[in-house]
Amino acid sequence: MSQVEESITVDVPVRTAYNQWTQFETFPEFMDGVERIEQITDTLTRWTTKVDGAERTFDAEITEQIPDERVAWTTVGGDVKQAGVVTFHRIDDTTTKVMLQMDFDPDGAVETVGDKLGFVRRQVAGDLKRFKSFIESRGAETGAWRGQV
């Protein structure tokens, strides 16, 4: 199992950052390699990714969700094995630190080599930078789910 931890500071209130993160169907707008996410139920999402021409579909279950604090998930079934949590830390009224921690199991030799070369870490860091640009340029979230899991 490999691990990655990355964080970024965004210039929006914690509520705005959190609310946007709950809008999983917008992830393809800032996550490289994510083609589509479908919200199946309040706690189940179906992801379609495409990396280096290889398309994968897998389900992820939200295992914990506390408004303005955290969203945790784990994959269920399928070949993709990962779990993680994103947390939201109030810096001040207009600034939030977003921290993502993820455990994943590289599948096969190519993914193992890519992991060793830091590909996943760079991808996560890039996704967080694109999230920052996405939310700051909008100035407001595209929606919100304020439920608790």
Residue pairs with C-beta under 8 A, 6 or more apart in sequence:
1 103
1 104
1 105
2 103
2 104
2 105
2 106
2 115
2 120
3 101
3 102
3 103
3 104
4 100
4 101
4 102
4 104
4 120
4 121
4 124
5 99
5 100
5 101
5 102
6 99
6 100
6 121
6 124
6 125
6 128
7 97
7 98
7 99
7 100
7 128
8 97
8 98
8 125
8 128
8 129
8 131
8 132
9 91
9 95
9 96
9 97
9 98
9 132
10 17
10 95
10 96
10 97
10 98
10 131
10 132
10 135
10 136
11 94
11 95
11 136
12 94
12 95
12 96
12 135
12 136
12 139
13 90
13 93
13 94
13 96
14 68
14 88
14 89
14 90
14 96
15 68
16 96
16 135
16 140
16 141
17 88
17 96
17 98
17 135
18 67
18 68
18 69
18 71
18 88
18 96
19 141
19 143
19 144
19 145
19 146
20 26
20 131
20 134
20 135
20 141
20 142
20 144
21 71
21 86
21 88
21 98
21 131
22 65
22 71
22 143
22 144
22 145
22 146
23 141
23 142
23 143
23 144
23 145
24 37
24 39
24 45
25 36
25 37
25 38
25 39
26 134
26 142
27 34
27 37
28 34
28 35
28 36
28 37
29 130
29 134
30 127
30 130
30 131
30 133
30 134
31 127
31 130
31 131
32 123
32 126
32 127
32 130
33 49
33 50
33 51
33 123
34 47
34 48
34 49
35 48
35 49
35 50
35 55
36 47
36 48
37 45
37 46
37 47
37 48
38 45
38 46
39 45
40 46
40 59
42 62
42 145
42 147
42 149
43 61
43 62
43 63
43 65
43 149
44 59
44 60
44 61
44 62
44 76
45 59
45 60
45 61
45 62
45 73
46 57
46 58
46 59
47 56
47 57
47 58
47 59
47 60
47 80
48 55
48 56
48 57
49 55
49 56
49 57
49 58
50 56
52 110
56 78
56 79
56 80
57 78
58 75
58 77
58 78
58 79
58 80
59 75
59 76
59 77
59 78
60 73
60 74
60 75
60 76
60 82
61 73
61 74
61 75
61 76
62 71
62 72
62 73
62 149
63 72
63 73
63 74
63 83
63 149
64 70
64 71
64 72
64 85
64 149
65 71
65 72
65 145
65 147
65 148
65 149
66 148
67 146
67 147
67 148
68 88
69 87
69 88
70 85
70 86
70 87
70 88
71 85
71 86
72 83
72 84
72 85
72 86
73 83
73 84
73 85
74 82
74 83
74 84
75 81
75 82
75 83
79 107
80 107
81 104
81 105
81 107
82 102
82 103
82 104
82 105
83 102
83 103
83 104
84 100
84 101
84 102
84 103
84 104
85 100
85 101
86 98
86 99
86 100
86 101
87 98
87 99
87 101
88 96
88 97
88 98
89 96
89 97
89 98
89 99
90 96
91 97
98 128
98 131
100 124
100 128
102 124
104 115
104 120
106 112
106 114
106 115
114 120
135 141
